[in-house]
Amino acid sequence: MESFFSCCEVKNLSVDDVSEMMRIEQRAYAFPWTENVLKDCLQGAYLCRGLMLKGVLCAYAILSVAVGECHVLNICVSPDVQGQGVASDFLRKLLDEAVEWNAEIAFLEVRESNVAALALYSKLGFSEIGRRKAYYRNGDSREDALVLSLPLV
Ligand SMILES: CC(C)(COP(=O)(O)OP(=O)(O)OC[C@H]1O[C@@H](n2cnc3c(N)ncnc32)[C@H](O)[C@@H]1OP(=O)(O)O)[C@@H](O)C(=O)NCCC(=O)NCCS
């Protein structure tokens, strides 16, 4: 059977896509980014890629690639299509693209409570290299970020 990802198209995102991104962001995260943060990324020097199924955005990712390093800043899959390998296939493709831009290693931060994201990153071969104490807001308290990395070459 064809994978969900193979039925999709990858496109470069622009500020015109921010409303559609926000609709997914707000449903997928307990603590979503603001529209302004997304807009800043879309206008900056980042890889901002969307995954389209029949013209509808179903996932997006924002990566920064510079001086041999790739930083995965956001990857978000619409709750309607989670659990079908979308993020795995999409992130693999984007890390391949980062290698074409001379990235040798990828880094990211993830909430230690984000079981789905940790499963995704572990599946792709990321491993924990550190912890940022109280990095994320979590209601009235704070939550640690785990710092993960993956050699790309
Ligand atoms: C994290 C996220 C991107 C995963 O997207 P996805 O398309 O559902 O992921 P995949 O289907 O490719 O799954 C990847 C692996 O994670 C596992 N996984 C996915 N969701 C899971 C969950 N809720 N609990 C446990 N494992 C989970 C899958 O089983 C799969 O492993 P397997 O192939 O060995 O079974 C998605 O849940 C999401 O968008 N969450 C909100 C945004 C977010 O947290 N982004 C990451 C920020 S660091």
The ligand as a MOL file (V3000), in Angstrom:
LIG
                    3D

  0  0  0     0  0            999 V3000
M  V30 BEGIN CTAB
M  V30 COUNTS 48 50 0 0 0
M  V30 BEGIN ATOM
M  V30 1 C 5.3840 14.4220 17.0010 0
M  V30 2 C 4.6170 14.3460 15.6700 0
M  V30 3 C 5.2610 15.3060 14.6900 0
M  V30 4 C 4.6830 12.9090 15.1320 0
M  V30 5 O 4.0170 12.9060 13.8640 0
M  V30 6 P 3.4310 11.5590 13.2200 0
M  V30 7 O 3.2450 11.7640 11.7750 0
M  V30 8 O 2.2500 11.1170 14.0100 0
M  V30 9 O 4.6580 10.5530 13.4920 0
M  V30 10 P 4.8950 9.1340 12.7840 0
M  V30 11 O 3.5600 8.5490 12.4190 0
M  V30 12 O 5.9160 9.2910 11.7270 0
M  V30 13 O 5.4620 8.3050 14.0130 0
M  V30 14 C 6.8390 8.2390 14.3100 0
M  V30 15 C 7.0550 7.2360 15.4210 0
M  V30 16 O 6.5300 7.7820 16.6310 0
M  V30 17 C 5.5760 6.9150 17.2010 0
M  V30 18 N 4.4880 7.7150 17.7340 0
M  V30 19 C 3.7600 8.6400 17.0520 0
M  V30 20 N 2.8190 9.1570 17.8830 0
M  V30 21 C 2.9900 8.5410 19.0690 0
M  V30 22 C 2.3380 8.6610 20.3320 0
M  V30 23 N 1.3030 9.5270 20.5140 0
M  V30 24 N 2.7630 7.9000 21.3670 0
M  V30 25 C 3.7990 7.0480 21.2090 0
M  V30 26 N 4.4850 6.8830 20.0250 0
M  V30 27 C 4.0590 7.6300 18.9890 0
M  V30 28 C 5.0640 6.0720 16.0590 0
M  V30 29 O 4.5580 4.8410 16.5540 0
M  V30 30 C 6.2840 5.9290 15.1850 0
M  V30 31 O 7.1150 4.8800 15.6010 0
M  V30 32 P 6.9950 3.4080 14.8950 0
M  V30 33 O 7.0860 3.6340 13.4150 0
M  V30 34 O 8.1600 2.6930 15.4780 0
M  V30 35 O 5.6580 2.8800 15.3050 0
M  V30 36 C 3.1050 14.6760 15.8800 0
M  V30 37 O 2.6130 13.9260 16.9730 0
M  V30 38 C 2.8460 16.1470 16.1360 0
M  V30 39 O 2.7230 16.9380 15.1990 0
M  V30 40 N 2.7670 16.5230 17.4210 0
M  V30 41 C 2.5280 17.9360 17.7950 0
M  V30 42 C 3.7120 18.7940 17.4380 0
M  V30 43 C 4.9990 18.3140 18.1090 0
M  V30 44 O 5.0060 17.9140 19.2670 0
M  V30 45 N 6.1110 18.4060 17.3370 0
M  V30 46 C 7.4220 18.0570 17.8150 0
M  V30 47 C 8.0210 19.1990 18.5630 0
M  V30 48 S 9.6170 18.8190 19.2400 0
M  V30 END ATOM
M  V30 BEGIN BOND
M  V30 1 1 1 2
M  V30 2 1 2 3
M  V30 3 1 2 4
M  V30 4 1 2 36
M  V30 5 1 4 5
M  V30 6 1 5 6
M  V30 7 2 6 7
M  V30 8 1 6 8
M  V30 9 1 6 9
M  V30 10 1 9 10
M  V30 11 2 10 11
M  V30 12 1 10 12
M  V30 13 1 10 13
M  V30 14 1 13 14
M  V30 15 1 14 15
M  V30 16 1 15 16
M  V30 17 1 15 30
M  V30 18 1 16 17
M  V30 19 1 17 18
M  V30 20 1 17 28
M  V30 21 1 18 19
M  V30 22 1 18 27
M  V30 23 2 19 20
M  V30 24 1 20 21
M  V30 25 1 21 22
M  V30 26 2 21 27
M  V30 27 1 22 23
M  V30 28 2 22 24
M  V30 29 1 24 25
M  V30 30 2 25 26
M  V30 31 1 26 27
M  V30 32 1 28 29
M  V30 33 1 28 30
M  V30 34 1 30 31
M  V30 35 1 31 32
M  V30 36 2 32 33
M  V30 37 1 32 34
M  V30 38 1 32 35
M  V30 39 1 36 37
M  V30 40 1 36 38
M  V30 41 2 38 39
M  V30 42 1 38 40
M  V30 43 1 40 41
M  V30 44 1 41 42
M  V30 45 1 42 43
M  V30 46 2 43 44
M  V30 47 1 43 45
M  V30 48 1 45 46
M  V30 49 1 46 47
M  V30 50 1 47 48
M  V30 END BOND
M  V30 END CTAB
M  END
